[in-house]
Amino acid sequence: MSRVEPLLTLKPKEESHWRWYILDGLLALGSIFLLTGVIWLFQLYQKIPDSFLLYLLAILSLASLRGLSAALLASFVAFFSFDFFFVPPLYTLSVTKFEDVLTLVVFLVTAIITSQFASTLRQRAEDANRRERETHILYDLVRATNREEDLELQLSIFARAVVEVFSPWGIRDCLLLLPDERGVLTPHTSACQPIERVELSSDEKVAAEQIMTRAHIVDLFDGTTLRAEHVSDSGANPTQGAAQKTTDGSTMKRYGCLVPLKTDIKVIGILRLLIEHDGHGHPTPEAVFFSTFLEQAVAVIERGHLRQESLRVRVLQQTDALRSALLSSVSHDLRTPLSTIKTAATSLLEEDVQWDEETQRGFTAAIEREADRLNSLVENLLDMSRLEAGSLHPEKVWYPLDALLRDVLDRMQPLLEGRTVQTYLPDHIPPVEVDAVLIEQVVTNLITNAVYYTPAGSPIDVSIQVQEEALVVSIADRGPGITLAEQEHIFDKFYRVLGKAQMFGEKRGSGLGLAICRGFVDAHGGRIWIEGREGGGAVFRFTLPLSSTGELEL
């Protein structure tokens, strides 16, 4: 998994309450009274015309920094201060001259309009900064999720991003619930806890089922306890509806919120949020940016489903192609010996032809040979079906491997006629716990393969090496060898090295023998591979562990 850079944190919306208004009032009164003193000093020593415009500077500053309420309060305080201290008669609120009334009215209107404009500009600047920050956050999120191809990692990044970005909102944990193959909602990814430790309460399960059908947000308050462990600043495990005192004396409320992840058609998952806030104007999950953020999760899940569906389609296509190849191969491999047997048997049964004894023996030998070939093919198909079904369970007993090799070579003498078989066996070979029938089949397939793919009369070497943890069995030949590209696929089902068998006058195999060898060796906890041989040829090697803990699952 690549390193994920931390995302920007979403700035919380500044909500107004009594402390905010008190600070606005103090700033408005303080700034106007201060400017009143400054203007009074100016008027005392040297009268400066239009000095009251300094009030507009303070009002403009308050509107830009604090908002409309502070600016309006300052406007009215400045209006009365200007009238009281600087408009004759002084130190009264009465006005005798029309031009003074007009000046005061114009000043108040100008102050109010200036406050409105400055406050609007401030709000627009905040909105622009917020949108820029949100865009940056979304860009970083998309980049982080696109960097990973695994759906689990992408959703894990998203869950952590929700807690990281919206922590100022009070979100302390995020859990993704997704339906499984049966449609049952199960915990999938959590931001702050191991998923195996997550357990949904009965109320949460009921609410989640309702959300899947109605697609509405559900807040879980009193009476519902979150069993999931939650990491918070206080270090406690919060429960929904539980309240605690903060350091400043305010009460913090913790609760859970279930939010649907929905497409245009249906709900594809649920987001369970653990939220902590003080109850003062807390933003709700219906906020526009939060909805946009959730759309990224929906897009990630949909892309994951599309990838899984695409993979399933490819697997089905490959399965169909493999099935067609299997039917073609099996039908051909079955038809060939059957045709030979039928031809030989029909010839023997012809009454108008008198076959000599040698010809009859040739027909019967052909029937026997093709029957053995047919029997071998059927056995290979049955073995492969057992391997693929996972029903192969080796019946292991302690067995001397050197004796097993000699038994196989003795049984294969007719096939090995005309070849020199050299065996290299150490004096002391410890017994191994194996299924003798399966390992005999492995050795038989490898030696048969060496006979079919090498020139007639070329030698075959069989050896055993004793290593610290395993025995290594090697079957080496002096054939044309196997290229590196072919070595990568030599143990695949139905794979044939094209033209090699026909090169030496042998019929092609079914392409199952080596795949069966790999399956049988894997079932014993061993390993099988092929190597090039110095001087030409190939060496097939497989290992068998010297100690076994019992049956190994496929």
C-alpha positions as CSV (number, residue, x, y, z in Angstrom):
1,M,0.0,0.0,0.0
2,S,1.4,3.4,-0.9
3,R,1.8,6.2,1.6
4,V,-1.3,8.4,1.8
5,E,-0.6,12.1,2.4
6,P,-2.9,13.8,5.0
7,L,-5.8,15.7,3.5
8,L,-6.7,19.3,4.4
9,T,-9.1,19.7,7.3
10,L,-12.4,21.3,6.6
11,K,-12.8,24.6,8.5
12,P,-15.8,24.6,10.7
13,K,-18.5,27.1,10.1
14,E,-18.4,29.9,12.6
15,E,-21.7,29.8,14.4
16,S,-23.2,32.7,16.2
17,H,-24.1,32.5,19.9
18,W,-24.0,34.8,22.9
19,R,-20.2,34.9,23.2
20,W,-19.9,35.9,19.6
21,Y,-22.4,38.8,20.0
22,I,-20.8,40.0,23.2
23,L,-17.4,40.2,21.4
24,D,-19.1,42.0,18.5
25,G,-20.6,44.5,20.9
26,L,-17.4,45.1,22.7
27,L,-15.4,45.6,19.5
28,A,-18.1,48.0,18.1
29,L,-18.3,50.1,21.2
30,G,-14.6,50.1,21.9
31,S,-13.6,51.1,18.4
32,I,-16.2,53.9,18.1
33,F,-15.4,55.3,21.6
34,L,-11.7,55.2,20.7
35,L,-12.3,57.1,17.4
36,T,-14.6,59.5,19.2
37,G,-11.7,60.4,21.5
38,V,-9.4,60.8,18.5
39,I,-11.8,63.0,16.7
40,W,-12.5,65.1,19.8
41,L,-8.8,65.7,20.1
42,F,-8.6,66.8,16.5
43,Q,-11.5,69.1,17.0
44,L,-10.0,70.5,20.2
45,Y,-6.8,71.8,18.7
46,Q,-7.5,72.1,15.0
47,K,-10.8,71.5,13.4
48,I,-10.5,69.0,10.6
49,P,-13.4,68.9,8.2
50,D,-15.2,65.6,7.7
51,S,-13.3,63.9,10.5
52,F,-16.3,61.8,11.1
53,L,-15.3,59.7,8.1
54,L,-12.9,58.0,10.5
55,Y,-16.0,56.3,11.8
56,L,-16.6,54.8,8.3
57,L,-13.1,53.3,8.4
58,A,-13.9,51.5,11.7
59,I,-17.3,50.4,10.4
60,L,-15.7,49.1,7.2
61,S,-13.0,47.2,9.2
62,L,-15.6,45.6,11.5
63,A,-17.8,44.6,8.5
64,S,-14.7,42.9,6.9
65,L,-13.4,41.2,10.0
66,R,-16.5,40.4,12.1
67,G,-19.5,40.7,9.9
68,L,-22.7,42.7,9.5
69,S,-24.0,42.7,13.0
70,A,-20.8,44.3,14.5
71,A,-20.8,46.9,11.6
72,L,-24.5,47.8,12.1
73,L,-24.0,48.2,15.8
74,A,-21.0,50.4,15.2
75,S,-22.9,52.5,12.7
76,F,-25.7,53.4,15.1
77,V,-23.2,54.0,18.0
78,A,-21.2,56.3,15.7
79,F,-24.3,58.1,14.6
80,F,-25.3,59.0,18.2
81,S,-21.7,59.7,19.2
82,F,-21.2,62.1,16.3
83,D,-24.5,63.8,17.2
84,F,-23.8,64.0,20.9
85,F,-20.1,65.2,20.8
86,F,-19.7,67.1,17.6
87,V,-23.1,68.5,16.3
88,P,-24.3,71.7,18.0
89,P,-25.7,71.9,20.5
90,L,-23.0,69.7,22.0
91,Y,-23.6,67.0,24.5
92,T,-27.2,66.6,23.6
93,L,-29.0,64.5,21.0
94,S,-31.0,67.4,19.7
95,V,-30.2,68.9,16.2
96,T,-31.2,72.5,15.3
97,K,-29.9,72.9,11.8
98,F,-31.3,71.1,8.8
99,E,-27.8,70.6,7.2
100,D,-26.7,68.9,10.4
101,V,-29.8,66.6,10.2
102,L,-29.0,65.9,6.6
103,T,-25.3,65.1,7.4
104,L,-26.3,62.7,10.2
105,V,-28.8,60.9,8.0
106,V,-26.4,60.7,5.1
107,F,-23.7,59.4,7.5
108,L,-26.0,56.7,8.9
109,V,-27.2,55.6,5.5
110,T,-23.6,55.5,4.2
111,A,-22.5,53.5,7.2
112,I,-25.2,51.0,6.8
113,I,-24.6,50.6,3.0
114,T,-20.9,50.3,3.6
115,S,-21.5,47.7,6.3
116,Q,-23.7,45.7,3.9
117,F,-21.2,45.8,1.0
118,A,-18.2,45.0,3.2
119,S,-20.0,42.1,4.8
120,T,-21.1,40.8,1.5
121,L,-17.6,41.0,0.1
122,R,-16.3,39.2,3.3
123,Q,-18.9,36.5,2.8
124,R,-18.0,36.0,-0.8
125,A,-14.3,35.8,0.0
126,E,-15.0,33.2,2.6
127,D,-17.1,31.2,0.2
128,A,-14.4,31.4,-2.5
129,N,-11.8,30.2,0.0
130,R,-14.1,27.5,1.2
131,R,-14.7,26.3,-2.3
132,E,-11.0,26.3,-3.1
133,R,-10.3,24.3,0.0
134,E,-13.0,21.8,-0.8
135,T,-11.8,21.4,-4.3
136,H,-8.3,20.8,-3.1
137,I,-9.6,18.2,-0.6
138,L,-11.6,16.4,-3.3
139,Y,-8.6,16.4,-5.6
140,D,-6.4,14.9,-3.0
141,L,-9.0,12.3,-2.2
142,V,-9.5,11.3,-5.8
143,R,-5.7,11.1,-6.3
144,A,-5.2,9.0,-3.2
145,T,-8.0,6.5,-4.1
146,N,-7.0,6.3,-7.8
147,R,-3.5,5.4,-6.7
148,E,-4.8,2.1,-5.3
149,E,-6.5,-0.6,-7.4
150,D,-7.8,-2.7,-4.5
151,L,-11.3,-1.7,-3.4
152,E,-10.5,-2.5,0.2
153,L,-7.7,0.0,0.3
154,Q,-9.7,2.6,-1.5
155,L,-12.5,2.4,0.9
156,S,-10.1,2.4,3.9
157,I,-8.6,5.7,2.5
158,F,-12.1,7.2,2.2
159,A,-13.1,6.2,5.7
160,R,-10.0,7.8,7.2
161,A,-10.5,10.9,5.0
162,V,-14.0,11.4,6.4
163,V,-12.7,11.5,10.0
164,E,-9.7,13.5,9.0
165,V,-11.5,16.2,6.9
166,F,-14.7,16.5,8.9
167,S,-13.2,16.3,12.4
168,P,-14.1,20.0,13.0
169,W,-17.7,18.9,12.5
170,G,-17.2,16.5,15.4
171,I,-17.0,13.3,13.3
172,R,-14.8,10.9,15.4
173,D,-15.3,7.6,13.5
174,C,-16.5,6.3,10.2
175,L,-17.7,2.8,9.4
176,L,-18.7,1.6,6.0
177,L,-21.5,-1.0,5.8
178,L,-21.8,-2.9,2.5
179,P,-24.1,-5.7,1.5
180,D,-22.5,-9.1,0.9
181,E,-23.3,-11.6,-1.8
182,R,-26.5,-12.5,0.1
183,G,-27.5,-8.9,0.5
184,V,-26.8,-8.8,4.2
185,L,-25.2,-5.6,5.5
186,T,-21.9,-6.3,7.1
187,P,-19.1,-4.0,8.5
188,H,-16.6,-3.5,5.7
189,T,-14.1,-0.7,6.6
190,S,-13.6,1.4,9.7
191,A,-11.4,4.5,10.1
192,C,-10.4,4.1,13.8
193,Q,-10.7,0.4,14.7
194,P,-10.1,-3.1,13.5
195,I,-13.0,-4.3,11.5
196,E,-13.2,-7.6,13.3
197,R,-13.9,-5.8,16.6
198,V,-16.9,-3.9,15.1
199,E,-20.4,-5.2,16.2
200,L,-23.7,-3.6,15.2
201,S,-26.4,-3.3,17.8
202,S,-29.9,-4.6,17.1
203,D,-31.2,-1.0,16.7
204,E,-28.5,-0.2,14.2
205,K,-29.3,-3.3,12.2
206,V,-33.0,-2.4,12.0
207,A,-32.2,1.2,11.1
208,A,-29.8,0.1,8.5
209,E,-32.3,-2.2,6.8
210,Q,-34.8,0.7,6.7
211,I,-32.2,2.9,5.1
212,M,-31.5,0.4,2.4
213,T,-35.1,0.6,1.3
214,R,-36.0,4.2,2.1
215,A,-32.7,5.9,1.6
216,H,-33.0,8.5,4.4
217,I,-30.6,9.6,7.1
218,V,-31.2,8.2,10.6
219,D,-29.8,9.7,13.8
220,L,-29.5,7.2,16.7
221,F,-29.8,8.9,20.0
222,D,-31.0,7.7,23.4
223,G,-31.2,4.0,24.3
224,T,-28.8,2.9,21.6
225,T,-25.2,2.0,22.6
226,L,-22.3,1.8,20.1
227,R,-20.4,-1.3,20.9
228,A,-17.5,-0.3,18.6
229,E,-14.4,1.1,20.3
230,H,-13.9,4.8,19.5
231,V,-10.7,6.8,19.7
232,S,-11.4,10.3,20.9
233,D,-9.5,13.1,22.6
234,S,-10.7,12.1,26.0
235,G,-9.7,8.5,25.4
236,A,-13.1,7.2,26.4
237,N,-15.4,4.9,24.4
238,P,-18.4,7.1,23.6
239,T,-21.9,6.0,23.4
240,Q,-24.7,7.5,21.5
241,G,-26.8,9.9,23.5
242,A,-24.1,10.1,26.2
243,A,-23.0,13.6,27.3
244,Q,-19.9,14.8,29.1
245,K,-18.6,18.1,30.3
246,T,-15.7,19.7,28.4
247,T,-13.0,21.8,29.9
248,D,-14.8,25.1,29.2
249,G,-17.9,23.8,31.0
250,S,-20.1,23.2,27.9
251,T,-21.8,19.8,27.3
252,M,-20.6,17.6,24.5
253,K,-23.1,15.3,22.9
254,R,-22.1,12.1,21.2
255,Y,-24.4,10.2,18.9
256,G,-24.4,8.0,15.8
257,C,-25.7,8.8,12.4
258,L,-26.4,6.4,9.5
259,V,-26.1,8.0,6.1
260,P,-27.0,6.1,2.9
261,L,-24.6,5.8,0.0
262,K,-26.9,5.9,-3.0
263,T,-26.8,6.0,-6.7
264,D,-29.6,7.1,-9.0
265,I,-31.1,3.6,-8.7
266,K,-30.5,2.2,-5.3
267,V,-28.6,2.3,-2.0
268,I,-25.3,0.5,-2.3
269,G,-24.0,1.0,1.2
270,I,-24.3,2.9,4.5
271,L,-21.9,5.2,6.3
272,R,-22.1,5.0,10.1
273,L,-20.7,8.2,11.7
274,L,-19.8,8.7,15.3
275,I,-20.3,12.4,16.0
276,E,-19.4,14.5,19.0
277,H,-20.5,18.2,19.3
278,D,-21.8,20.7,21.8
279,G,-25.2,21.2,20.2
280,H,-24.5,24.8,18.9
281,G,-25.3,24.9,15.2
282,H,-23.6,21.7,14.4
283,P,-23.5,21.1,10.6
284,T,-25.6,18.2,9.5
285,P,-24.6,15.5,6.9
286,E,-27.0,17.0,4.4
287,A,-24.4,19.8,3.8
288,V,-23.6,20.1,0.1
289,F,-19.9,19.4,0.4
290,F,-20.5,16.3,2.6
291,S,-22.8,15.0,-0.1
292,T,-20.2,15.7,-2.7
293,F,-17.7,13.9,-0.5
294,L,-20.0,10.9,-0.3
295,E,-20.3,10.8,-4.1
296,Q,-16.7,9.9,-4.2
297,A,-17.3,6.9,-2.1
298,V,-20.2,5.9,-4.3
299,A,-18.0,6.3,-7.4
300,V,-15.3,4.1,-5.8
301,I,-17.8,1.4,-4.9
302,E,-19.4,1.4,-8.3
303,R,-15.9,1.2,-10.0
304,G,-15.1,-1.7,-7.8
305,H,-18.3,-3.4,-8.7
306,L,-17.7,-2.8,-12.4
307,R,-14.2,-4.2,-12.0
308,Q,-15.5,-7.3,-10.3
309,E,-18.2,-7.7,-12.9
310,S,-15.7,-7.3,-15.7
311,L,-13.4,-9.9,-14.0
312,R,-16.4,-12.2,-13.6
313,V,-17.2,-11.8,-17.3
314,R,-13.6,-12.5,-18.3
315,V,-13.5,-15.6,-16.1
316,L,-16.7,-16.8,-17.7
317,Q,-15.2,-16.2,-21.1
318,Q,-12.0,-18.0,-20.2
319,T,-14.0,-20.8,-18.7
320,D,-16.1,-21.1,-21.9
321,A,-12.9,-21.1,-23.9
322,L,-11.3,-23.7,-21.6
323,R,-14.5,-25.8,-21.8
324,S,-14.4,-25.7,-25.5
325,A,-10.7,-26.6,-25.6
326,L,-11.4,-29.4,-23.1
327,L,-14.2,-30.8,-25.2
328,S,-12.1,-30.6,-28.3
329,S,-9.1,-32.1,-26.7
330,V,-10.9,-34.9,-24.9
331,S,-13.1,-35.7,-27.9
332,H,-10.0,-35.9,-30.1
333,D,-8.0,-37.9,-27.5
334,L,-10.8,-40.3,-26.9
335,R,-11.7,-40.6,-30.5
336,T,-8.2,-41.6,-31.7
337,P,-7.7,-44.7,-29.5
338,L,-11.4,-45.7,-30.0
339,S,-10.9,-45.5,-33.7
340,T,-7.8,-47.6,-33.6
341,I,-9.4,-50.2,-31.3
342,K,-12.5,-50.3,-33.6
343,T,-10.4,-50.7,-36.7
344,A,-8.3,-53.5,-35.3
345,A,-11.3,-55.3,-33.8
346,T,-13.2,-55.0,-37.1
347,S,-10.3,-56.3,-39.0
348,L,-10.0,-59.3,-36.7
349,L,-13.7,-60.1,-37.1
350,E,-13.6,-60.1,-40.9
351,E,-14.5,-63.6,-42.1
352,D,-13.4,-63.3,-45.7
353,V,-9.8,-62.5,-44.8
354,Q,-7.4,-65.0,-43.2
355,W,-4.9,-63.1,-41.1
356,D,-1.6,-64.7,-40.2
357,E,-0.6,-65.1,-36.6
358,E,1.8,-62.2,-36.7
359,T,-0.8,-59.8,-38.1
360,Q,-3.3,-60.9,-35.5
361,R,-0.8,-60.3,-32.7
362,G,-0.2,-56.8,-34.2
363,F,-4.0,-56.1,-34.1
364,T,-4.3,-57.3,-30.5
365,A,-1.2,-55.4,-29.5
366,A,-2.7,-52.2,-31.0
367,I,-6.0,-52.9,-29.2
368,E,-4.1,-53.3,-25.9
369,R,-1.9,-50.3,-26.4
370,E,-4.8,-48.0,-27.3
371,A,-6.9,-49.4,-24.5
372,D,-4.1,-48.5,-22.1
373,R,-3.9,-45.1,-23.6
374,L,-7.6,-44.6,-23.2
375,N,-7.5,-45.9,-19.6
376,S,-4.6,-43.4,-18.9
377,L,-6.6,-40.5,-20.3
378,V,-9.7,-41.4,-18.3
379,E,-7.6,-41.7,-15.1
380,N,-6.0,-38.3,-15.8
381,L,-9.4,-36.7,-16.3
382,L,-10.7,-38.2,-13.0
383,D,-7.5,-37.1,-11.1
384,M,-7.9,-33.5,-12.5
385,S,-11.5,-33.4,-11.5
386,R,-10.6,-34.4,-8.0
387,L,-7.9,-31.8,-7.8
388,E,-10.2,-29.0,-9.0
389,A,-13.0,-30.1,-6.7
390,G,-10.7,-30.1,-3.7
391,S,-11.7,-33.6,-2.9
392,L,-8.2,-35.1,-3.0
393,H,-7.0,-36.0,0.5
394,P,-3.7,-37.9,0.5
395,E,-3.7,-41.0,2.6
396,K,-0.2,-40.7,4.0
397,V,2.0,-43.4,5.4
398,W,5.7,-43.6,6.0
399,Y,7.3,-45.0,2.9
400,P,10.8,-45.6,1.6
401,L,11.1,-43.4,-1.5
402,D,13.9,-45.4,-3.1
403,A,11.7,-48.5,-3.0
404,L,8.9,-46.6,-4.6
405,L,11.1,-45.5,-7.5
406,R,12.4,-49.0,-8.1
407,D,8.8,-50.3,-8.2
408,V,7.8,-47.7,-10.8
409,L,10.8,-48.4,-13.0
410,D,10.1,-52.1,-12.8
411,R,6.5,-51.6,-13.8
412,M,7.5,-49.3,-16.7
413,Q,10.1,-51.7,-18.2
414,P,8.0,-52.3,-21.4
415,L,7.9,-48.5,-22.1
416,L,11.6,-48.1,-21.3
417,E,12.8,-50.9,-23.5
418,G,15.8,-49.8,-25.5
419,R,16.7,-47.0,-23.1
420,T,19.4,-46.7,-20.5
421,V,18.0,-45.6,-17.1
422,Q,20.6,-44.5,-14.6
423,T,19.5,-44.3,-10.9
424,Y,21.5,-42.2,-8.4
425,L,20.3,-43.1,-4.9
426,P,22.1,-42.3,-1.6
427,D,22.8,-45.1,0.8
428,H,20.7,-43.7,3.6
429,I,17.4,-42.2,2.4
430,P,15.0,-41.4,5.3
431,P,11.4,-42.5,4.8
432,V,8.8,-39.8,4.0
433,E,5.1,-39.6,4.8
434,V,3.4,-39.8,1.5
435,D,0.4,-41.3,-0.4
436,A,2.4,-43.9,-2.3
437,V,-0.2,-44.2,-5.0
438,L,-0.2,-40.5,-5.8
439,I,3.6,-40.2,-5.8
440,E,3.9,-43.3,-8.0
441,Q,1.6,-41.5,-10.4
442,V,3.8,-38.4,-10.3
443,V,7.0,-40.4,-11.1
444,T,5.2,-42.4,-13.8
445,N,3.9,-39.2,-15.5
446,L,7.4,-37.6,-15.4
447,I,9.1,-40.7,-16.8
448,T,6.5,-41.1,-19.5
449,N,6.9,-37.5,-20.4
450,A,10.6,-38.0,-20.7
451,V,10.1,-41.0,-23.1
452,Y,7.6,-39.2,-25.3
453,Y,9.7,-36.0,-25.7
454,T,13.2,-37.4,-26.2
455,P,14.8,-39.4,-29.1
456,A,14.5,-43.2,-29.0
457,G,17.3,-44.8,-27.1
458,S,18.4,-41.6,-25.3
459,P,19.2,-42.1,-21.6
460,I,17.0,-41.1,-18.6
461,D,18.5,-40.3,-15.2
462,V,16.6,-40.7,-12.0
463,S,18.1,-39.4,-8.7
464,I,17.2,-38.6,-5.1
465,Q,18.9,-35.9,-3.1
466,V,18.6,-35.6,0.7
467,Q,18.3,-32.0,1.9
468,E,17.8,-30.6,5.4
469,E,14.0,-30.4,5.2
470,A,13.0,-32.4,2.1
471,L,13.9,-35.0,-0.4
472,V,14.4,-33.9,-4.0
473,V,13.5,-36.3,-6.8
474,S,14.9,-35.5,-10.2
475,I,14.1,-37.1,-13.6
476,A,16.5,-35.9,-16.3
477,D,16.5,-36.5,-20.1
478,R,18.6,-35.7,-23.1
479,G,15.8,-34.3,-25.3
480,P,15.6,-30.9,-27.0
481,G,14.9,-29.1,-23.7
482,I,12.2,-26.6,-22.8
483,T,12.5,-22.9,-23.5
484,L,12.0,-20.3,-20.7
485,A,8.7,-19.2,-22.2
486,E,7.4,-22.8,-22.2
487,Q,8.7,-23.4,-18.7
488,E,6.2,-20.8,-17.4
489,H,3.3,-22.8,-18.7
490,I,4.5,-26.4,-18.7
491,F,2.4,-27.3,-15.6
492,D,-0.8,-25.6,-16.9
493,K,-3.8,-27.7,-17.8
494,F,-4.0,-28.7,-21.5
495,Y,-0.7,-27.1,-22.3
496,R,1.4,-28.9,-24.8
497,V,4.9,-28.2,-26.1
498,L,4.0,-28.0,-29.8
499,G,5.7,-30.3,-32.1
500,K,8.0,-31.9,-29.6
501,A,6.3,-35.3,-29.3
502,Q,5.7,-35.6,-33.1
503,M,9.4,-34.8,-33.6
504,F,10.2,-38.2,-32.1
505,G,7.3,-40.2,-33.6
506,E,5.1,-40.1,-30.5
507,K,1.5,-39.0,-30.4
508,R,0.6,-35.9,-28.5
509,G,-0.5,-36.2,-24.9
510,S,-3.6,-34.7,-23.3
511,G,-1.8,-31.9,-21.6
512,L,-3.0,-33.1,-18.2
513,G,-0.1,-35.2,-16.9
514,L,2.2,-32.4,-15.6
515,A,-0.8,-30.5,-14.2
516,I,-1.7,-33.6,-12.2
517,C,1.9,-33.9,-11.1
518,R,1.8,-30.4,-9.7
519,G,-1.5,-31.0,-8.0
520,F,-0.3,-34.2,-6.3
521,V,3.0,-32.7,-5.2
522,D,1.2,-29.6,-3.8
523,A,-1.1,-31.8,-1.9
524,H,2.0,-33.2,-0.1
525,G,3.3,-29.7,0.7
526,G,6.1,-30.0,-1.9
527,R,7.1,-28.1,-5.0
528,I,7.7,-29.1,-8.6
529,W,9.6,-27.3,-11.3
530,I,11.7,-27.7,-14.4
531,E,15.2,-26.7,-15.3
532,G,17.4,-26.8,-18.3
533,R,20.2,-29.4,-18.3
534,E,23.8,-28.7,-19.1
535,G,24.6,-30.5,-22.4
536,G,21.0,-30.5,-23.5
537,G,17.8,-31.8,-22.2
538,A,15.5,-31.0,-19.3
539,V,15.3,-31.9,-15.6
540,F,12.0,-32.2,-13.7
541,R,12.4,-31.9,-9.9
542,F,10.0,-32.2,-7.1
543,T,10.4,-32.1,-3.3
544,L,8.7,-34.0,-0.5
545,P,8.9,-32.7,3.1
546,L,10.8,-34.9,5.5
547,S,8.3,-34.0,8.2
548,S,4.5,-33.7,7.8
549,T,1.8,-32.3,10.0
550,G,-1.0,-34.2,8.3
551,E,-3.2,-33.7,5.4
552,L,-2.7,-30.4,3.6
553,E,-5.6,-28.6,2.1
554,L,-5.6,-27.8,-1.6
